[in-house]
Amino acid sequence: MKPMEFWIVSGTGISKTHMLNAFDNALKECGLINQNLVYVSSIPPPKMIDVLIINGATWVPMEYTKDRIEPVSIKFENDKSYLRIPEQEIMYVIKSVSEGTSGEFISSGIGVAWYWIDVEHNVLGAVAMEEYGHLPESEMRELIADRLIEMLKARGVEPVLENNEPKMKIVTRSMTVPEDHFGVCAVFVVFNPYTMRY
């Protein structure tokens, strides 16, 4: 099984009841509240796409939904057609999740960097790096960028350049957990289930 596209989402959640409820609320903001998540390591596919997230559901542009025949909802926005990812779908994700309680500052982040597998034939690869804990977002982004560069060096590959720097996409979230609450920050790289190759 090989993923072909991904997107990055982030969310925060709080609850007075339990940490799992805070996580559930973060999943809603990420558009993953009614899906089953399978956690994988740090090698995403090279193609990143944009999706819509509405009321806890993820909507994928129909151009990225080939080979799927289940009846799912269709939405039209900005002259594009979207399909809603159905409930119970198994979703493969790279995760970064931080948890905290009353008054704690927590943060999570994931970065993706691209490199050339074959420059002549325009074939790309990608790597991802996660971080979570209590760092300010600016420090977390810097740390993730440094680690991504080391990952590229470890592979002996040529990075894709953007403005003369290695091309990266880094997403972070942070929060100070309210008093008498549990809190969660979450960032996910989500593999598009509609374009998995088996």
Backbone as a printed PyTorch tensor [residue, N CA C, xyz], in Angstrom:
tensor([[[  0.8450,  -1.1860,   0.0000],
         [  0.0000,   0.0000,   0.0000],
         [  0.8850,   1.2410,   0.0000]],

        [[  0.6250,   2.1620,  -0.9250],
         [  1.4610,   3.3530,  -1.0650],
         [  0.5890,   4.6010,  -1.1530]],

        [[  0.7940,   5.5640,  -0.2340],
         [  0.0330,   6.8140,  -0.3180],
         [  0.5650,   7.6880,  -1.4360]],

        [[ -0.3170,   8.4950,  -2.0390],
         [  0.0670,   9.3450,  -3.1560],
         [ -0.0570,  10.8370,  -2.8390]],

        [[ -0.9420,  11.2110,  -1.9210],
         [ -1.1170,  12.6110,  -1.5450],
         [ -1.3330,  12.7220,  -0.0440]],

        [[ -1.1210,  13.9360,   0.4760],
         [ -1.3560,  14.1800,   1.9000],
         [ -1.8100,  15.6150,   2.0860]],

        [[ -2.3450,  15.8780,   3.2810],
         [ -2.5700,  17.2520,   3.7120],
         [ -2.1590,  17.3490,   5.1810]],

        [[ -1.9900,  18.5810,   5.6700],
         [ -1.6180,  18.8160,   7.0650],
         [ -2.7460,  19.5700,   7.7510]],

        [[ -3.1260,  19.0970,   8.9340],
         [ -4.1690,  19.7570,   9.7130],
         [ -3.6880,  19.9300,  11.1520]],

        [[ -4.3000,  20.8600,  11.8420],
         [ -3.9560,  21.0740,  13.2470],
         [ -5.2040,  21.4760,  14.0130]],

        [[ -5.1710,  21.2250,  15.3200],
         [ -6.3090,  21.5930,  16.1470],
         [ -5.9480,  21.5910,  17.6210]],

        [[ -6.7800,  22.2620,  18.4000],
         [ -6.6540,  22.2230,  19.8540],
         [ -7.9940,  21.8130,  20.4380]],

        [[ -7.9550,  21.2270,  21.6170],
         [ -9.1900,  20.8260,  22.2820],
         [ -9.0420,  20.9030,  23.7830]],

        [[-10.1270,  21.2420,  24.4500],
         [-10.1410,  21.2700,  25.9130],
         [-11.3660,  20.5280,  26.4270]],

        [[-11.2770,  20.0920,  27.6760],
         [-12.4050,  19.4080,  28.3140],
         [-12.2190,  19.4650,  29.8170]],

        [[-13.3120,  19.6060,  30.5250],
         [-13.2840,  19.5020,  31.9820],
         [-13.4270,  18.0530,  32.4360]],

        [[-13.7690,  17.1690,  31.5200],
         [-14.1010,  15.7950,  31.8770],
         [-12.8790,  14.8830,  31.8890]],

        [[-12.1350,  14.8480,  30.7660],
         [-11.0280,  13.8940,  30.6390],
         [-10.1190,  14.3290,  29.4940]],

        [[ -8.8630,  13.8630,  29.5330],
         [ -7.9130,  14.1740,  28.4690],
         [ -8.3700,  13.6040,  27.1290]],

        [[ -8.9980,  12.4390,  27.1430],
         [ -9.4760,  11.8430,  25.8960],
         [-10.5700,  12.6880,  25.2520]],

        [[-11.3710,  13.3510,  26.0640],
         [-12.3830,  14.2500,  25.5130],
         [-11.7390,  15.4930,  24.9010]],

        [[-10.6630,  15.9660,  25.5280],
         [ -9.9170,  17.0830,  24.9350],
         [ -9.3260,  16.6680,  23.5900]],

        [[ -8.7870,  15.4380,  23.5270],
         [ -8.2470,  14.9350,  22.2650],
         [ -9.3460,  14.8170,  21.2200]],

        [[-10.5110,  14.3440,  21.6240],
         [-11.6360,  14.2210,  20.7070],
         [-12.0220,  15.5860,  20.1350]],

        [[-12.0020,  16.6070,  20.9740],
         [-12.3350,  17.9500,  20.5020],
         [-11.2680,  18.5010,  19.5600]],

        [[ -9.9990,  18.1410,  19.7930],
         [ -8.9430,  18.5360,  18.8530],
         [ -9.1310,  17.8270,  17.5160]],

        [[ -9.5380,  16.5620,  17.5500],
         [ -9.7970,  15.8210,  16.3100],
         [-10.9020,  16.4850,  15.4900]],

        [[-11.9120,  17.0390,  16.1760],
         [-12.9850,  17.7110,  15.4420],
         [-12.4390,  18.8860,  14.6440]],

        [[-11.5770,  19.6780,  15.2540],
         [-11.0010,  20.8160,  14.5320],
         [-10.1260,  20.3490,  13.3660]],

        [[ -9.5460,  19.1550,  13.5100],
         [ -8.6960,  18.5940,  12.4520],
         [ -9.4950,  17.9070,  11.3510]],

        [[-10.8170,  17.7830,  11.5210],
         [-11.6320,  17.1030,  10.5220],
         [-11.5260,  15.5930,  10.5840]],

        [[-11.1480,  15.0550,  11.7430],
         [-10.9100,  13.6180,  11.8800],
         [-11.7090,  13.0010,  13.0230]],

        [[-12.8140,  13.6330,  13.3900],
         [-13.5180,  13.2110,  14.5990],
         [-14.2400,  11.8790,  14.4440]],

        [[-14.6030,  11.4950,  13.2290],
         [-15.3680,  10.2600,  13.0340],
         [-14.6270,   9.2250,  12.1970]],

        [[-13.2930,   9.3270,  12.1730],
         [-12.4900,   8.3650,  11.4260],
         [-11.6050,   7.5610,  12.3810]],

        [[-11.1250,   6.4220,  11.9070],
         [-10.1880,   5.5940,  12.6620],
         [ -8.7690,   5.9210,  12.2060]],

        [[ -7.9140,   6.2930,  13.1620],
         [ -6.5630,   6.7280,  12.8250],
         [ -5.5560,   5.6040,  13.0300]],

        [[ -4.6940,   5.4300,  12.0540],
         [ -3.5750,   4.5020,  12.1470],
         [ -2.3040,   5.3300,  12.0590]],

        [[ -1.4640,   5.2270,  13.0820],
         [ -0.2720,   6.0600,  13.1470],
         [  0.8910,   5.3940,  12.4070]],

        [[  1.5530,   6.1850,  11.5630],
         [  2.7040,   5.6960,  10.8070],
         [  3.8920,   6.6120,  11.0910]],

        [[  5.0660,   6.2110,  10.6000],
         [  6.2690,   7.0040,  10.8550],
         [  6.4040,   8.1400,   9.8430]],

        [[  7.6160,   8.5460,   9.5460],
         [  7.8240,   9.9000,   9.0300],
         [  8.1230,  10.0070,   7.5440]],

        [[  7.4990,   9.1840,   6.7030],
         [  7.7460,   9.2490,   5.2690],
         [  6.4270,   9.4900,   4.5310]],

        [[  6.0590,  10.7460,   4.3100],
         [  4.8240,  11.0400,   3.5680],
         [  5.0580,  10.9390,   2.0690]],

        [[  3.9850,  10.8780,   1.2960],
         [  4.1290,  11.0000,  -0.1610],
         [  4.5390,  12.4290,  -0.5010]],

        [[  4.9980,  12.6760,  -1.7210],
         [  5.5190,  14.0070,  -2.0470],
         [  4.4740,  15.0560,  -2.4090]],

        [[  3.2360,  14.6480,  -2.6610],
         [  2.2380,  15.6140,  -3.1480],
         [  1.3240,  16.0730,  -2.0240]],

        [[  1.2990,  17.3950,  -1.7790],
         [  0.4340,  17.9690,  -0.7470],
         [ -0.7670,  18.6280,  -1.4120]],

        [[ -1.9520,  18.4080,  -0.8460],
         [ -3.1750,  18.9810,  -1.3920],
         [ -3.8910,  19.7970,  -0.3190]],

        [[ -4.8580,  20.6020,  -0.7440],
         [ -5.6940,  21.3770,   0.1700],
         [ -7.0690,  20.7240,   0.2800]],

        [[ -7.6320,  20.7620,   1.4740],
         [ -8.9570,  20.1980,   1.7220],
         [ -9.7960,  21.2220,   2.4770]],

        [[-11.0990,  20.9420,   2.5740],
         [-11.9930,  21.7390,   3.4060],
         [-12.3040,  20.9650,   4.6770]],

        [[-12.3970,  21.6730,   5.8090],
         [-12.8270,  21.0530,   7.0600],
         [-14.0300,  21.8320,   7.5600]],

        [[-15.1580,  21.1180,   7.6780],
         [-16.4200,  21.7440,   8.0650],
         [-17.0930,  20.8850,   9.1170]],

        [[-17.3070,  21.4390,  10.3040],
         [-18.0090,  20.7470,  11.3890],
         [-17.4420,  19.3550,  11.6700]],

        [[-16.1210,  19.2740,  11.7250],
         [-15.4730,  18.0230,  12.0750],
         [-15.2940,  17.0500,  10.9380]],

        [[-15.7450,  17.3910,   9.7310],
         [-15.6250,  16.5070,   8.5730],
         [-14.6390,  17.0870,   7.5660]],

        [[-13.9340,  16.2130,   6.8760],
         [-12.9830,  16.6150,   5.8440],
         [-13.5950,  16.3910,   4.4740]],

        [[-13.4380,  17.3840,   3.6120],
         [-13.9330,  17.3320,   2.2320],
         [-12.7440,  17.4280,   1.2920]],

        [[-12.6000,  16.4350,   0.4230],
         [-11.4590,  16.3360,  -0.4850],
         [-11.9070,  16.7050,  -1.8930]],

        [[-11.1480,  17.5470,  -2.6150],
         [-11.5220,  17.8580,  -4.0040],
         [-11.6840,  16.5820,  -4.8180]],

        [[-12.7190,  16.5450,  -5.6470],
         [-13.0420,  15.3240,  -6.3760],
         [-11.9310,  14.8960,  -7.3210]],

        [[-11.0730,  15.8340,  -7.7310],
         [ -9.9660,  15.4480,  -8.6120],
         [ -8.9890,  14.5200,  -7.9020]],

        [[ -9.0670,  14.4510,  -6.5670],
         [ -8.1850,  13.5760,  -5.8050],
         [ -8.9340,  12.3850,  -5.2100]],

        [[-10.0200,  11.9710,  -5.8260],
         [-10.8410,  10.9040,  -5.2530],
         [-11.0880,   9.7800,  -6.2420]],

        [[-10.1450,   9.4970,  -7.1140],
         [-10.3300,   8.4670,  -8.1200],
         [-10.4830,   7.0910,  -7.4740]],

        [[-11.1550,   6.2230,  -8.2180],
         [-11.2830,   4.8100,  -7.8560],
         [-12.1240,   4.5670,  -6.6010]],

        [[-12.9190,   5.5330,  -6.1670],
         [-13.7920,   5.2970,  -5.0220],
         [-15.2370,   5.2800,  -5.5050]],

        [[-16.0130,   4.2880,  -5.0450],
         [-17.3750,   4.1390,  -5.5550],
         [-18.4340,   4.2490,  -4.4640]],

        [[-18.0190,   4.3900,  -3.1920],
         [-19.0310,   4.4890,  -2.1390],
         [-19.8480,   5.7700,  -2.2870]],

        [[-21.1320,   5.7130,  -1.9500],
         [-21.9340,   6.9390,  -1.9810],
         [-21.5540,   7.8460,  -0.8190]],

        [[-21.0170,   9.0120,  -1.1000],
         [-20.6710,   9.9920,  -0.0780],
         [-21.2200,  11.3400,  -0.4960]],

        [[-21.2740,  12.2470,   0.4560],
         [-21.8450,  13.5600,   0.1830],
         [-20.9580,  14.3570,  -0.7580]],

        [[-21.5820,  15.1900,  -1.5580],
         [-20.8720,  16.0570,  -2.4940],
         [-21.1570,  17.5080,  -2.1290]],

        [[-20.1240,  18.3340,  -2.1630],
         [-20.2680,  19.7490,  -1.8520],
         [-19.6240,  20.5540,  -2.9710]],

        [[-20.2350,  21.6890,  -3.2860],
         [-19.6940,  22.5620,  -4.3150],
         [-19.2950,  23.8940,  -3.6860]],

        [[-18.0520,  24.3050,  -3.9180],
         [-17.5660,  25.5700,  -3.3720],
         [-16.4430,  26.0930,  -4.2610]],

        [[-16.4970,  27.3870,  -4.5650],
         [-15.4740,  28.0160,  -5.4100],
         [-15.2830,  27.2730,  -6.7230]],

        [[-16.4060,  26.8680,  -7.3200],
         [-16.3950,  26.1770,  -8.6100],
         [-15.6720,  24.8350,  -8.5580]],

        [[-15.5210,  24.2660,  -7.3600],
         [-14.9160,  22.9440,  -7.2160],
         [-15.9230,  22.0040,  -6.5630]],

        [[-15.7630,  20.7120,  -6.8610],
         [-16.5940,  19.6820,  -6.2470],
         [-15.7620,  18.9350,  -5.2120]],

        [[-16.3670,  18.6650,  -4.0540],
         [-15.6800,  17.9930,  -2.9660],
         [-16.4860,  16.7770,  -2.5150]],

        [[-15.7620,  15.7420,  -2.1050],
         [-16.3790,  14.5740,  -1.4890],
         [-16.0110,  14.5310,  -0.0190]],

        [[-16.9910,  14.2260,   0.8170],
         [-16.7410,  14.1120,   2.2520],
         [-16.1960,  12.7260,   2.5830]],

        [[-15.1450,  12.7050,   3.3570],
         [-14.6120,  11.4190,   3.8020],
         [-15.6140,  10.7970,   4.7650]],

        [[-16.0520,   9.5780,   4.5080],
         [-17.1310,   8.9930,   5.3050],
         [-16.6870,   8.5920,   6.7030]],

        [[-17.6830,   8.4300,   7.5890],
         [-17.4210,   7.9410,   8.9250],
         [-16.8400,   6.5240,   8.8580]],

        [[-16.0640,   6.1830,   9.8680],
         [-15.3990,   4.8880,  10.0220],
         [-14.2420,   4.6560,   9.0490]],

        [[-13.9410,   5.6170,   8.1900],
         [-12.8110,   5.4520,   7.2600],
         [-11.5180,   5.2660,   8.0560]],

        [[-10.6690,   4.3590,   7.6020],
         [ -9.3510,   4.1910,   8.2040],
         [ -8.4060,   5.2080,   7.5790]],

        [[ -7.8130,   6.0470,   8.4170],
         [ -6.9540,   7.1330,   7.9620],
         [ -5.5430,   6.9200,   8.5000]],

        [[ -4.5700,   6.9230,   7.5970],
         [ -3.1730,   6.8070,   7.9910],
         [ -2.6090,   8.2090,   8.2080]],

        [[ -1.9970,   8.4160,   9.3680],
         [ -1.5280,   9.7510,   9.7310],
         [ -0.1580,   9.6830,  10.3970]],

        [[  0.6110,  10.7550,  10.2260],
         [  1.7670,  11.0440,  11.0620],
         [  1.2890,  12.0370,  12.1070]],

        [[  1.5720,  11.7910,  13.3650],
         [  0.9600,  12.6250,  14.4110],
         [  1.9880,  13.3220,  15.2750]],

        [[  1.5750,  14.4730,  15.8000],
         [  2.2710,  15.1580,  16.8770],
         [  1.1950,  15.6490,  17.8370]],

        [[  1.1870,  15.1200,  19.0440],
         [  0.1380,  15.4380,  20.0130],
         [  0.7750,  15.7670,  21.3540]],

        [[  0.3940,  16.9040,  21.9250],
         [  0.8430,  17.2710,  23.2700],
         [ -0.3700,  17.4060,  24.1820]],

        [[ -0.1660,  17.0380,  25.4370],
         [ -1.2490,  17.0700,  26.4110],
         [ -0.8280,  17.8980,  27.6160]],

        [[ -1.8090,  18.5640,  28.2310],
         [ -1.5180,  19.3360,  29.4270],
         [ -2.7510,  19.5220,  30.2820]],

        [[ -2.5290,  20.0350,  31.4680],
         [ -3.6220,  20.3110,  32.3980],
         [ -3.5680,  21.7670,  32.8230]],

        [[ -4.4510,  22.1280,  33.6750],
         [ -4.7110,  23.4850,  34.1230],
         [ -3.4730,  24.3840,  34.1810]],

        [[ -3.4530,  25.4180,  33.3200],
         [ -2.3970,  26.4210,  33.3350],
         [ -1.1470,  26.0780,  32.5520]],

        [[ -1.0180,  24.8570,  32.0460],
         [  0.1820,  24.4680,  31.3100],
         [  0.1850,  25.0360,  29.8880]],

        [[  1.3800,  25.4070,  29.4170],
         [  1.5730,  25.7670,  28.0150],
         [  2.0220,  24.5180,  27.2750]],

        [[  1.3230,  24.1860,  26.1870],
         [  1.6620,  23.0010,  25.3960],
         [  1.7360,  23.3780,  23.9190]],

        [[  2.4970,  22.5970,  23.1670],
         [  2.6370,  22.8830,  21.7380],
         [  2.9600,  21.6040,  20.9800]],

        [[  2.5900,  21.6080,  19.7000],
         [  2.8540,  20.4810,  18.8030],
         [  3.1840,  21.0220,  17.4210]],

        [[  3.9610,  20.2500,  16.6660],
         [  4.2810,  20.6700,  15.3110],
         [  4.7690,  19.5270,  14.4510]],

        [[  4.5830,  19.6670,  13.1560],
         [  5.1130,  18.7320,  12.1650],
         [  5.6350,  19.5460,  10.9850]],

        [[  6.7630,  19.1190,  10.4600],
         [  7.3030,  19.7200,   9.2480],
         [  7.5270,  18.6730,   8.1810]],

        [[  7.3970,  19.0870,   6.9310],
         [  7.6710,  18.2200,   5.7810],
         [  8.6990,  18.9230,   4.9080]],

        [[  9.6930,  18.1720,   4.4540],
         [ 10.6990,  18.6890,   3.5230],
         [ 10.7410,  17.7950,   2.2910]],

        [[ 11.0170,  18.4080,   1.1510],
         [ 11.0210,  17.6800,  -0.1200],
         [ 12.4400,  17.5400,  -0.6520]],

        [[ 12.6750,  16.4380,  -1.3730],
         [ 13.9810,  16.2190,  -1.9890],
         [ 13.7960,  15.5400,  -3.3440]],

        [[ 14.8840,  15.5570,  -4.1190],
         [ 14.8520,  14.9570,  -5.4500],
         [ 15.2450,  13.4890,  -5.3860]],

        [[ 14.3760,  12.6330,  -5.9110],
         [ 14.7480,  11.2400,  -6.1590],
         [ 15.3910,  11.1310,  -7.5360]],

        [[ 14.8120,  11.8310,  -8.5130],
         [ 15.3160,  11.8330,  -9.8890],
         [ 15.0090,  13.2020, -10.4920]],

        [[ 16.0290,  14.0620, -10.5410],
         [ 15.8210,  15.4230, -11.0360],
         [ 15.4110,  15.4060, -12.5020]],

        [[ 16.0590,  14.5590, -13.2940],
         [ 15.8070,  14.5230, -14.7270],
         [ 14.3520,  14.2010, -15.0480]],

        [[ 13.7730,  13.3060, -14.2590],
         [ 12.3900,  12.8870, -14.5120],
         [ 11.3970,  13.5080, -13.5310]],

        [[ 11.8470,  14.5210, -12.7710],
         [ 10.9780,  15.2810, -11.8720],
         [ 10.2780,  14.3800, -10.8440]],

        [[ 11.0440,  13.4720, -10.2510],
         [ 10.5060,  12.5630,  -9.2400],
         [ 10.9340,  13.0560,  -7.8630]],

        [[  9.9610,  13.2740,  -6.9880],
         [ 10.2230,  13.8400,  -5.6640],
         [ 10.0050,  12.8170,  -4.5590]],

        [[ 10.6700,  13.0490,  -3.4410],
         [ 10.4080,  12.3350,  -2.1970],
         [ 10.1700,  13.3480,  -1.0950]],

        [[  9.7650,  12.8630,   0.0720],
         [  9.5040,  13.7610,   1.1960],
         [  9.7930,  13.0470,   2.5140]],

        [[ 10.1330,  13.8480,   3.5100],
         [ 10.3080,  13.3500,   4.8770],
         [  9.5450,  14.2700,   5.8140]],

        [[  9.1760,  13.7430,   6.9760],
         [  8.4530,  14.5330,   7.9760],
         [  9.1500,  14.4070,   9.3210]],

        [[  9.0180,  15.4450,  10.1310],
         [  9.5750,  15.4490,  11.4810],
         [  8.5520,  16.0340,  12.4400]],

        [[  8.3620,  15.3640,  13.5730],
         [  7.3800,  15.8000,  14.5620],
         [  8.0970,  16.3260,  15.8080]],

        [[  7.4140,  17.1940,  16.5390],
         [  7.8950,  17.6560,  17.8400],
         [  6.6820,  18.0470,  18.6760]],

        [[  6.7680,  17.8230,  19.9670],
         [  5.6800,  18.2220,  20.8680],
         [  6.2580,  18.4530,  22.2550]],

        [[  5.5320,  19.2320,  23.0500],
         [  5.9910,  19.5030,  24.4070],
         [  5.5350,  20.8600,  24.8790]],

        [[  6.5140,  21.7170,  25.2360],
         [  6.1790,  22.9960,  25.8640],
         [  6.9420,  24.1650,  25.2300]],

        [[  7.4720,  23.9700,  24.0250],
         [  8.2450,  25.0270,  23.3790],
         [  7.3480,  26.0930,  22.7750]],

        [[  7.7990,  27.3600,  22.7640],
         [  7.1030,  28.3650,  21.9520],
         [  7.1220,  27.9440,  20.4860]],

        [[  6.1200,  28.3520,  19.7350],
         [  6.0030,  27.8990,  18.3510],
         [  7.2090,  28.3150,  17.5060]],

        [[  7.7620,  29.4920,  17.7330],
         [  8.9110,  29.9340,  16.9430],
         [ 10.1050,  29.0090,  17.1610]],

        [[ 10.3470,  28.6080,  18.4100],
         [ 11.4500,  27.6960,  18.7090],
         [ 11.1680,  26.3140,  18.1370]],

        [[  9.9290,  25.8980,  18.2050],
         [  9.5700,  24.5810,  17.6700],
         [  9.7860,  24.5370,  16.1660]],

        [[  9.3890,  25.5880,  15.4490],
         [  9.5960,  25.6120,  13.9990],
         [ 11.0810,  25.5450,  13.6500]],

        [[ 11.9000,  26.2760,  14.3970],
         [ 13.3450,  26.2640,  14.1520],
         [ 13.9220,  24.8740,  14.4100]],

        [[ 13.4950,  24.2350,  15.4920],
         [ 13.9730,  22.9010,  15.8300],
         [ 13.5690,  21.8920,  14.7600]],

        [[ 12.3250,  21.9490,  14.3140],
         [ 11.8520,  21.0260,  13.2800],
         [ 12.6290,  21.2310,  11.9870]],

        [[ 12.8770,  22.4840,  11.6140],
         [ 13.6250,  22.7650,  10.3830],
         [ 15.0270,  22.1820,  10.4600]],

        [[ 15.7040,  22.3510,  11.5940],
         [ 17.0490,  21.8000,  11.7510],
         [ 17.0250,  20.2760,  11.6310]],

        [[ 16.0460,  19.6430,  12.2210],
         [ 15.9640,  18.1800,  12.1770],
         [ 15.6450,  17.6870,  10.7680]],

        [[ 14.8100,  18.4290,  10.0480],
         [ 14.5060,  18.0440,   8.6680],
         [ 15.7680,  18.1060,   7.7990]],

        [[ 16.5600,  19.1430,   7.9810],
         [ 17.7990,  19.2560,   7.2130],
         [ 18.7290,  18.0830,   7.5210]],

        [[ 18.7920,  17.6930,   8.7840],
         [ 19.6270,  16.5380,   9.1410],
         [ 19.0840,  15.2550,   8.5250]],

        [[ 17.7570,  15.1040,   8.4650],
         [ 17.1720,  13.9260,   7.8160],
         [ 17.5680,  13.8610,   6.3460]],

        [[ 17.5550,  15.0030,   5.6680],
         [ 17.9480,  15.0320,   4.2600],
         [ 19.4230,  14.6790,   4.1000]],

        [[ 20.2640,  15.2100,   4.9840],
         [ 21.6890,  14.9030,   4.9190],
         [ 21.9320,  13.4240,   5.1640]],

        [[ 21.1850,  12.8200,   6.1030],
         [ 21.3630,  11.3970,   6.4070],
         [ 21.0490,  10.5210,   5.2040]],

        [[ 20.1680,  11.0060,   4.3330],
         [ 19.7940,  10.2400,   3.1450],
         [ 20.6890,  10.5450,   1.9450]],

        [[ 21.5370,  11.5480,   2.0780],
         [ 22.4310,  11.9060,   0.9860],
         [ 21.7020,  12.3730,  -0.2530]],

        [[ 20.6080,  13.1180,  -0.0550],
         [ 19.7760,  13.5330,  -1.1780],
         [ 19.8890,  15.0400,  -1.3890]],

        [[ 19.4780,  15.4740,  -2.5670],
         [ 19.4860,  16.8900,  -2.9100],
         [ 18.1230,  17.4930,  -2.5670]],

        [[ 18.0730,  18.4730,  -1.6640],
         [ 16.7830,  19.0660,  -1.3080],
         [ 16.1840,  19.8750,  -2.4520]],

        [[ 14.8820,  19.8920,  -2.5270],
         [ 14.1900,  20.8120,  -3.4180],
         [ 14.3400,  22.2110,  -2.8170]],

        [[ 14.7050,  23.1750,  -3.6420],
         [ 14.9530,  24.5250,  -3.1410],
         [ 13.7810,  25.4500,  -3.4480]],

        [[ 13.5360,  26.3490,  -2.5140],
         [ 12.5260,  27.3960,  -2.6730],
         [ 13.1350,  28.6660,  -2.1030]],

        [[ 13.3370,  29.6660,  -2.9370],
         [ 14.0410,  30.8890,  -2.5230],
         [ 15.4330,  30.5610,  -1.9720]],

        [[ 16.1000,  29.6210,  -2.6420],
         [ 17.4650,  29.2100,  -2.2950],
         [ 17.5790,  28.5290,  -0.9370]],

        [[ 16.4650,  28.1020,  -0.3760],
         [ 16.4620,  27.3500,   0.8790],
         [ 15.7210,  26.0320,   0.6580]],

        [[ 16.0410,  24.9840,   1.4560],
         [ 15.2840,  23.7400,   1.3230],
         [ 13.7870,  23.9850,   1.4880]],

        [[ 12.9970,  23.4420,   0.5630],
         [ 11.5520,  23.6390,   0.6110],
         [ 10.9560,  22.8550,   1.7830]],

        [[ 10.2110,  23.5680,   2.6220],
         [  9.5890,  22.9580,   3.7980],
         [  8.1940,  23.5240,   4.0220]],

        [[  7.3730,  22.7300,   4.6710],
         [  6.0800,  23.1820,   5.1790],
         [  6.0220,  22.7720,   6.6380]],

        [[  5.9620,  23.7470,   7.5380],
         [  5.9430,  23.4680,   8.9710],
         [  4.6710,  24.0590,   9.5700]],

        [[  3.9360,  23.2230,  10.2900],
         [  2.6860,  23.6410,  10.9330],
         [  2.8200,  23.4020,  12.4330]],

        [[  2.5210,  24.4160,  13.2340],
         [  2.5830,  24.2920,  14.6930],
         [  1.3020,  24.8220,  15.3160]],

        [[  1.0060,  24.3340,  16.5130],
         [ -0.1160,  24.8420,  17.3090],
         [  0.3130,  24.8830,  18.7780]],

        [[ -0.2300,  25.8380,  19.5040],
         [  0.0720,  25.9340,  20.9330],
         [ -1.1220,  26.5030,  21.6720]],

        [[ -1.1180,  26.3030,  22.9730],
         [ -2.1740,  26.8660,  23.8170],
         [ -1.7310,  26.8200,  25.2690]],

        [[ -2.3140,  27.7090,  26.0590],
         [ -2.2320,  27.6020,  27.5090],
         [ -3.5550,  27.0060,  27.9730]],

        [[ -3.4770,  25.8690,  28.6230],
         [ -4.6900,  25.1530,  29.0160],
         [ -5.4450,  25.9620,  30.0710]],

        [[ -6.7420,  26.1900,  29.8720],
         [ -7.5160,  26.9390,  30.8690],
         [ -7.5410,  26.2420,  32.2230]],

        [[ -7.7720,  27.0210,  33.2490],
         [ -7.8720,  26.4620,  34.5970],
         [ -8.9670,  25.3920,  34.6530]],

        [[ -8.6810,  24.3390,  35.4050],
         [ -9.6360,  23.2490,  35.6320],
         [-10.0260,  22.5330,  34.3340]],

        [[ -9.1180,  22.4820,  33.3720],
         [ -9.3710,  21.7890,  32.1130],
         [ -8.2040,  20.8670,  31.7660]],

        [[ -8.4950,  19.9160,  30.9290],
         [ -7.4890,  19.1600,  30.2010],
         [ -7.3480,  19.8180,  28.8220]],

        [[ -6.1360,  19.7640,  28.2610],
         [ -5.9380,  20.3750,  26.9550],
         [ -5.0540,  19.5300,  26.0480]],

        [[ -5.3060,  19.6290,  24.7450],
         [ -4.5340,  18.8880,  23.7450],
         [ -4.2580,  19.7960,  22.5540]],

        [[ -3.0200,  19.7740,  22.0780],
         [ -2.6470,  20.3420,  20.7810],
         [ -2.2990,  19.1900,  19.8580]],

        [[ -2.7910,  19.2110,  18.6350],
         [ -2.5440,  18.1170,  17.7030],
         [ -2.2410,  18.6590,  16.3100]],

        [[ -1.2740,  18.0450,  15.6560],
         [ -0.9730,  18.3100,  14.2530],
         [ -0.8320,  16.9490,  13.5720]],

        [[ -1.4410,  16.8100,  12.3970],
         [ -1.4020,  15.5470,  11.6700],
         [ -1.0140,  15.7780,  10.2110]],

        [[ -0.1560,  14.9170,   9.7020],
         [ -0.0190,  14.7250,   8.2600],
         [ -0.9610,  13.5840,   7.9100]],

        [[ -1.9310,  13.8480,   7.0500],
         [ -2.9850,  12.8720,   6.7390],
         [ -2.8040,  12.3660,   5.3160]],

        [[ -2.7170,  11.0570,   5.1690],
         [ -2.5980,  10.4660,   3.8390],
         [ -3.9880,  10.3730,   3.2040]],

        [[ -4.0840,  10.7900,   1.9610],
         [ -5.3690,  10.7820,   1.2520],
         [ -5.8370,   9.3490,   1.0280]],

        [[ -6.9240,   8.9310,   1.6730],
         [ -7.3770,   7.5400,   1.5070],
         [ -7.9300,   7.2580,   0.1180]],

        [[ -8.2970,   8.3070,  -0.6230],
         [ -8.8750,   8.1190,  -1.9350],
         [ -7.8650,   7.7490,  -3.0140]],

        [[ -6.5880,   7.9540,  -2.7280],
         [ -5.5750,   7.7110,  -3.7590],
         [ -4.4990,   6.7430,  -3.3170]],

        [[ -4.8050,   5.8860,  -2.3400],
         [ -3.8660,   4.8450,  -1.9560],
         [ -3.6900,   3.8500,  -3.0910]],

        [[ -2.4660,   3.4210,  -3.3310],
         [ -2.2020,   2.3670,  -4.3160],
         [ -1.9260,   1.0650,  -3.5730]],

        [[ -2.5980,   0.0160,  -3.9970],
         [ -2.4560,  -1.2650,  -3.3160],
         [ -1.7270,  -2.2600,  -4.2140]]])
